[in-house]
Amino acid sequence: MKWYVLYTRHHHERAVYERVLNKGFQSYLPLAMVWRKSRDGPRRVPTPLFPRHVFVRCYLEMYAHLELISIRGAMRILEDAQGRFLVIPDEEIRLLRQLMNGGVLLELGTYQVEGECVEVVQGVLQGISGIIQEETRTTLHVPIHTLRVCVAVEIGQAQVIPYSDDEGEPHPKLFPPGLIADW
């Protein structure tokens, strides 16, 4: 079974997520806590980290494909540049789950590969690798290669150590060989 991305109508992520589960598929909807204004003052609200995206794990044959795209609120299954269904590696789903379970504020950012490669060695995000840009030094950008986005999280400089790479090549844990060349 593989993880695919079901693209939904605007603000239908939660409803589609529930409907996918009710159809018997395994599904995942990462939610980030954001501050929203309300009559009672600002409050934290869970919001989909990836707007209009619901992750579905299944064997994607014709029946499953038709079943998924016929769910009310679902529009299509995302495809790559060659027209093949976009497959999210299990490692990226595990990474997203670890970020979500960390209880830290997350933001969706633009995909970037420039900066210092570091690994978190302390705290709830221990073991996660990412990129710190020279300007910010406190924002860790964790690349999600398949979707070509980064998840940004605030982190203390004392919590990370740089990767040592004498040749200046991107670290293989962050950037698997051939990934950047495929762009």
C-alpha positions as CSV (number, residue, x, y, z in Angstrom):
1,M,0.0,0.0,0.0
2,K,1.2,3.5,-0.8
3,W,0.2,7.0,0.4
4,Y,-1.5,9.2,-2.1
5,V,-2.7,12.8,-2.0
6,L,-6.4,13.4,-2.4
7,Y,-7.1,17.0,-3.5
8,T,-10.3,18.5,-2.0
9,R,-12.6,21.4,-2.4
10,H,-11.7,24.5,-0.4
11,H,-12.4,24.0,3.4
12,H,-13.5,20.4,2.9
13,E,-10.4,18.7,4.2
14,R,-12.0,17.4,7.5
15,A,-15.2,16.3,5.9
16,V,-13.3,14.4,3.2
17,Y,-11.0,12.9,5.8
18,E,-14.0,11.5,7.7
19,R,-15.6,10.2,4.6
20,V,-12.4,8.5,3.5
21,L,-12.2,6.8,6.9
22,N,-15.9,5.8,6.6
23,K,-15.2,4.1,3.3
24,G,-12.6,1.9,5.0
25,F,-9.4,3.6,3.7
26,Q,-6.5,4.6,5.9
27,S,-6.2,8.4,6.0
28,Y,-4.1,11.2,7.5
29,L,-4.9,14.9,7.9
30,P,-2.1,16.9,9.6
31,L,-3.5,19.7,11.6
32,A,-1.5,22.7,12.8
33,M,-2.6,25.0,15.6
34,V,-3.0,28.6,14.5
35,W,-4.2,31.8,16.3
36,R,-7.6,33.1,15.1
37,K,-9.6,36.0,16.2
38,S,-13.0,35.4,17.9
39,R,-15.6,37.3,19.9
40,D,-13.9,36.1,23.1
41,G,-10.4,37.1,22.0
42,P,-7.7,35.2,20.2
43,R,-7.7,31.4,20.4
44,R,-5.8,28.5,19.0
45,V,-7.6,26.5,16.4
46,P,-6.6,23.3,14.6
47,T,-6.2,24.0,10.8
48,P,-5.1,21.7,8.0
49,L,-1.3,22.1,7.6
50,F,-1.7,21.4,3.9
51,P,-4.9,23.2,2.6
52,R,-7.0,21.1,0.3
53,H,-4.8,17.9,0.9
54,V,-5.8,14.7,2.6
55,F,-3.4,11.8,2.6
56,V,-4.8,8.3,1.8
57,R,-3.1,5.0,2.1
58,C,-4.3,2.2,-0.2
59,Y,-3.7,0.0,-3.2
60,L,-4.8,2.3,-5.9
61,E,-6.5,0.2,-8.5
62,M,-9.4,1.4,-10.7
63,Y,-12.1,0.6,-8.1
64,A,-10.2,2.4,-5.3
65,H,-9.6,5.4,-7.5
66,L,-13.2,5.7,-8.5
67,E,-14.3,5.2,-4.9
68,L,-12.0,8.0,-3.7
69,I,-12.8,10.6,-6.3
70,S,-16.5,10.0,-5.9
71,I,-16.4,11.1,-2.2
72,R,-18.3,14.3,-1.8
73,G,-15.8,17.2,-1.5
74,A,-12.9,15.3,-3.1
75,M,-11.8,16.5,-6.5
76,R,-8.9,14.4,-7.7
77,I,-5.8,12.5,-6.8
78,L,-2.6,14.6,-7.3
79,E,-0.3,13.6,-10.1
80,D,3.4,14.3,-10.7
81,A,4.8,16.0,-13.8
82,Q,4.7,12.8,-15.8
83,G,1.0,12.2,-15.1
84,R,1.6,9.4,-12.5
85,F,-0.2,9.5,-9.2
86,L,1.9,11.3,-6.6
87,V,3.2,8.8,-4.0
88,I,4.2,10.2,-0.6
89,P,7.0,8.0,0.9
90,D,6.3,6.5,4.3
91,E,9.3,8.4,5.7
92,E,7.7,11.7,4.9
93,I,4.4,10.6,6.6
94,R,6.4,9.5,9.7
95,L,8.2,12.9,9.6
96,L,4.9,14.7,9.5
97,R,3.5,12.7,12.4
98,Q,6.6,13.4,14.5
99,L,6.3,17.1,13.8
100,M,2.6,17.0,14.6
101,N,3.2,15.1,17.8
102,G,5.8,17.6,18.9
103,G,3.2,20.0,20.1
104,V,5.1,23.0,18.5
105,L,3.7,25.7,16.3
106,L,4.1,24.8,12.6
107,E,3.8,26.8,9.5
108,L,3.8,25.9,5.8
109,G,6.6,27.5,3.9
110,T,8.1,27.6,0.5
111,Y,10.4,24.8,-0.6
112,Q,14.0,25.8,-0.3
113,V,17.3,23.9,-0.4
114,E,19.7,26.7,0.5
115,G,21.0,27.1,4.0
116,E,22.8,25.1,6.7
117,C,21.8,21.4,7.1
118,V,21.3,20.7,10.7
119,E,19.8,17.9,12.9
120,V,17.8,18.5,16.1
121,V,19.6,16.9,19.0
122,Q,17.4,18.1,22.0
123,G,13.8,18.5,22.7
124,V,10.6,17.0,21.3
125,L,11.8,17.2,17.7
126,Q,15.0,15.3,18.4
127,G,16.2,13.4,15.3
128,I,14.5,15.6,12.7
129,S,16.8,17.1,10.1
130,G,16.2,20.4,8.3
131,I,17.7,23.6,7.0
132,I,18.4,26.8,8.9
133,Q,19.0,29.9,6.8
134,E,21.6,32.4,7.9
135,E,19.2,35.3,8.2
136,T,16.8,33.6,10.6
137,R,18.9,31.2,12.6
138,T,15.9,30.2,14.7
139,T,13.6,28.8,12.1
140,L,14.1,25.2,11.1
141,H,12.7,24.4,7.6
142,V,11.9,20.7,7.2
143,P,11.6,19.8,3.5
144,I,8.7,17.7,2.4
145,H,10.1,16.8,-1.0
146,T,7.1,15.1,-2.7
147,L,4.9,18.2,-2.2
148,R,7.8,20.6,-2.7
149,V,7.1,22.5,0.5
150,C,8.8,23.1,3.8
151,V,7.3,22.9,7.3
152,A,8.8,25.7,9.4
153,V,9.2,25.5,13.1
154,E,10.8,27.8,15.6
155,I,13.8,26.2,17.4
156,G,16.6,27.3,19.6
157,Q,20.1,27.3,18.2
158,A,21.3,25.1,21.2
159,Q,18.9,22.3,20.0
160,V,20.6,21.7,16.7
161,I,24.0,20.7,15.4
162,P,25.3,21.2,11.8
163,Y,26.1,18.3,9.5
164,S,29.7,18.2,8.6
165,D,30.2,17.8,4.9
166,D,33.6,18.6,3.5
167,E,32.5,18.5,-0.1
168,G,29.6,20.9,0.3
169,E,27.1,18.4,-1.0
170,P,23.5,18.3,0.4
171,H,23.1,15.8,3.2
172,P,21.6,12.5,1.8
173,K,19.2,12.3,4.7
174,L,17.6,15.6,3.7
175,F,18.1,15.4,0.0
176,P,18.2,11.8,-1.4
177,P,20.6,11.4,-4.4
178,G,19.0,12.5,-7.7
179,L,16.2,14.4,-6.1
180,I,17.4,17.9,-6.8
181,A,18.7,16.9,-10.3
182,D,15.2,15.7,-11.2
183,W,13.8,19.2,-11.0
